[in-house]
Amino acid sequence: MNRKEQIAEILLDLKAVSVSPRQPFTWASGLRAPLYCDNRLIISTVAQRRIVIEGFVALMQELDWKPEVVAGTATAGIPHAAWLAEALSLPMIYIRSAEKKHGKKNRIEGTLPTGAEVVVIEDLISTGGSSISAAQGVEEAGGRVLGIAAIFRYGMSRADKAFAEADINYASLTDLPALLDVALRRGYLVEDERQAVLAWREDPALWSQQFEGKG
């Protein structure tokens, strides 16, 4: 079993990613979607979260990312960044979605030396907007982002375009195709449901609209 499949199995076992094309979830945006991701469930496990951190270490070795600082995105990326920083014996910072409204109005918490090479840890990449914003926050504070590493990504073309335009590297431990392959093999869904999820990924807004039209 390769790493993508191993991490996908963890996400499915923990129900960190739930797939339900016939009874889709409603996202905060109001859009309907055939899956829902909550990787925060990983933090309550021990063996599984260790596998995730080992995966991050191996991924960075494969990509030749040699960070001097590990950064976590607030809030879901923070615990994984902390465990990874400990595994690598590196300093850690975290990045708020926006500056604080009080005190020193920090967006970056922790010490970020000027010019330090940073890897940003995310739990999930969807459209890429919040991840790119976090990376830009690090660079505005004087760091140099080697890349963004996430546990899971949907693989939307919109995200690929956004990262390319921002000139930011990104990678993930597993992705939607791998997760669907594992789910299909385990009997959690059938082929037409798999295809429905892949169709959603191509145009989430249109898929949501079409599903509502069936109601």
C-alpha positions as CSV (number, residue, x, y, z in Angstrom):
1,M,0.0,0.0,0.0
2,N,1.4,3.4,-0.9
3,R,1.3,6.5,1.2
4,K,-1.7,8.1,-0.5
5,E,-3.8,4.9,0.1
6,Q,-2.6,4.6,3.7
7,I,-3.6,8.2,4.6
8,A,-6.9,7.8,2.6
9,E,-7.7,4.7,4.7
10,I,-7.0,6.7,7.9
11,L,-9.3,9.5,6.8
12,L,-12.1,7.0,5.9
13,D,-11.7,4.9,9.1
14,L,-11.9,8.0,11.3
15,K,-14.7,9.5,9.1
16,A,-12.5,12.5,8.7
17,V,-13.7,12.5,5.1
18,S,-17.3,11.4,4.6
19,V,-18.6,10.7,1.0
20,S,-22.3,10.9,0.3
21,P,-23.2,11.8,-3.3
22,R,-26.9,10.9,-2.9
23,Q,-27.4,12.9,0.3
24,P,-24.8,15.6,0.0
25,F,-23.6,17.9,2.7
26,T,-24.2,21.7,2.9
27,W,-21.0,23.7,3.2
28,A,-20.7,27.0,5.0
29,S,-20.9,28.7,1.6
30,G,-24.3,27.2,1.1
31,L,-23.2,25.0,-1.7
32,R,-24.1,21.3,-1.7
33,A,-21.2,18.9,-1.9
34,P,-21.0,15.1,-2.0
35,L,-18.3,14.9,0.6
36,Y,-17.3,16.6,3.8
37,C,-13.8,16.8,5.3
38,D,-13.0,17.3,9.0
39,N,-9.3,16.3,9.5
40,R,-9.5,17.7,13.1
41,L,-10.6,14.2,14.1
42,I,-7.0,13.0,13.5
43,I,-5.7,14.9,16.5
44,S,-7.7,12.7,18.9
45,T,-5.8,9.6,17.7
46,V,-2.2,8.5,18.5
47,A,-1.1,5.9,16.0
48,Q,-2.9,7.6,13.1
49,R,-1.5,11.1,13.8
50,R,2.0,9.6,14.0
51,I,1.5,8.1,10.5
52,V,0.5,11.5,9.3
53,I,3.6,13.2,10.7
54,E,5.8,10.5,9.3
55,G,4.1,11.1,6.0
56,F,4.9,14.8,6.1
57,V,8.6,14.0,7.0
58,A,8.9,11.6,4.0
59,L,7.1,14.0,1.7
60,M,9.5,16.9,2.4
61,Q,12.4,14.6,1.9
62,E,11.1,13.6,-1.5
63,L,10.5,17.2,-2.4
64,D,13.9,18.3,-1.0
65,W,12.2,20.8,1.2
66,K,14.6,21.6,4.1
67,P,12.8,24.1,6.3
68,E,14.2,26.1,9.1
69,V,10.8,26.8,10.5
70,V,7.5,24.9,10.4
71,A,4.3,27.0,10.2
72,G,0.8,25.9,10.9
73,T,-2.4,27.5,9.6
74,A,-4.8,28.6,12.2
75,T,-6.5,26.6,13.5
76,A,-6.6,23.2,11.9
77,G,-2.9,23.1,10.8
78,I,-1.5,24.1,14.2
79,P,-1.4,20.7,15.9
80,H,0.1,18.9,12.9
81,A,2.7,21.7,12.5
82,A,3.6,21.4,16.2
83,W,4.1,17.6,16.0
84,L,6.1,18.0,12.8
85,A,8.3,20.7,14.3
86,E,9.0,18.4,17.2
87,A,9.8,15.5,14.9
88,L,12.2,17.7,13.0
89,S,13.6,19.5,16.0
90,L,12.6,22.8,14.4
91,P,11.0,26.1,15.6
92,M,7.3,26.5,14.9
93,I,5.1,29.5,14.2
94,Y,1.4,29.7,13.3
95,I,-0.4,32.0,10.9
96,R,-3.7,33.7,11.7
97,S,-6.3,34.2,8.9
98,A,-6.0,37.9,9.7
99,E,-4.2,40.2,12.0
100,K,-5.4,40.4,15.6
101,K,-7.5,43.4,16.4
102,H,-5.7,44.1,19.7
103,G,-2.3,44.1,21.2
104,K,0.5,44.0,18.7
105,K,-2.0,43.0,16.0
106,N,0.2,40.0,15.0
107,R,-0.7,37.7,12.1
108,I,2.3,35.5,12.7
109,E,2.6,34.1,16.2
110,G,6.0,32.9,17.3
111,T,9.4,34.0,16.1
112,L,10.1,34.1,12.4
113,P,13.7,35.1,11.6
114,T,14.1,37.2,8.5
115,G,14.9,35.1,5.5
116,A,14.1,31.8,7.2
117,E,12.9,29.0,4.9
118,V,9.4,27.9,5.9
119,V,7.1,25.0,5.2
120,V,3.4,25.7,5.8
121,I,1.2,22.9,7.1
122,E,-2.4,22.7,6.2
123,D,-5.1,20.1,7.0
124,L,-7.0,20.6,3.8
125,I,-6.6,22.3,0.4
126,S,-9.8,23.1,-1.5
127,T,-9.7,26.2,-3.7
128,G,-6.3,27.2,-2.3
129,G,-7.3,30.7,-1.3
130,S,-6.7,30.5,2.5
131,S,-3.5,28.5,2.0
132,I,-2.1,31.0,-0.4
133,S,-3.0,33.8,1.9
134,A,-1.2,32.1,4.8
135,A,1.9,31.6,2.7
136,Q,1.8,35.3,1.6
137,G,1.5,36.3,5.3
138,V,4.7,34.4,6.0
139,E,6.5,36.1,3.1
140,E,5.2,39.5,4.1
141,A,6.7,38.9,7.6
142,G,10.1,38.2,6.1
143,G,10.1,34.4,5.6
144,R,10.6,32.4,2.5
145,V,8.0,29.7,1.8
146,L,9.4,26.5,0.4
147,G,5.9,25.2,-0.1
148,I,2.6,24.2,1.5
149,A,2.0,20.6,2.6
150,A,-1.6,19.4,3.4
151,I,-3.0,16.2,4.6
152,F,-5.7,16.1,1.9
153,R,-6.6,18.0,-1.2
154,Y,-9.5,17.9,-3.5
155,G,-7.4,18.6,-6.6
156,M,-9.6,21.3,-8.0
157,S,-8.3,23.0,-11.2
158,R,-9.2,26.3,-9.6
159,A,-6.6,25.5,-6.9
160,D,-3.9,24.5,-9.4
161,K,-4.4,27.8,-11.2
162,A,-4.3,29.8,-8.0
163,F,-1.1,28.2,-6.8
164,A,0.5,28.6,-10.2
165,E,-0.4,32.3,-10.4
166,A,0.9,32.9,-6.8
167,D,4.1,30.9,-7.7
168,I,3.8,28.8,-4.6
169,N,4.6,25.0,-4.4
170,Y,2.1,22.7,-2.8
171,A,1.7,19.0,-2.1
172,S,-0.5,16.7,-0.1
173,L,-0.2,13.3,1.6
174,T,-3.3,12.1,-0.2
175,D,-6.0,13.4,-2.6
176,L,-9.5,12.9,-3.8
177,P,-8.8,10.2,-6.5
178,A,-6.8,8.1,-4.0
179,L,-9.6,8.4,-1.4
180,L,-12.3,7.5,-3.9
181,D,-10.3,4.4,-5.1
182,V,-10.0,3.2,-1.5
183,A,-13.6,3.9,-0.8
184,L,-14.7,2.0,-4.0
185,R,-12.4,-0.9,-3.1
186,R,-13.9,-1.1,0.4
187,G,-17.5,-1.0,-0.9
188,Y,-18.2,2.4,0.7
189,L,-19.5,3.7,-2.7
190,V,-20.2,2.4,-6.2
191,E,-18.7,3.5,-9.5
192,D,-21.5,5.9,-10.4
193,E,-21.1,7.6,-7.0
194,R,-17.4,7.9,-7.6
195,Q,-18.1,9.5,-11.0
196,A,-20.5,11.9,-9.3
197,V,-17.9,13.1,-6.9
198,L,-15.4,13.6,-9.7
199,A,-18.0,15.6,-11.6
200,W,-18.5,17.8,-8.5
201,R,-14.8,18.5,-8.4
202,E,-14.9,19.8,-11.9
203,D,-17.5,22.4,-11.2
204,P,-18.8,22.5,-7.5
205,A,-21.2,25.4,-8.1
206,L,-22.9,23.7,-11.2
207,W,-23.0,20.3,-9.4
208,S,-24.7,21.9,-6.4
209,Q,-27.2,23.8,-8.7
210,Q,-28.0,20.6,-10.6
211,F,-28.6,18.6,-7.4
212,E,-30.9,21.3,-6.0
213,G,-32.8,21.1,-9.3
214,K,-33.5,17.4,-8.7
215,G,-35.2,18.1,-5.4
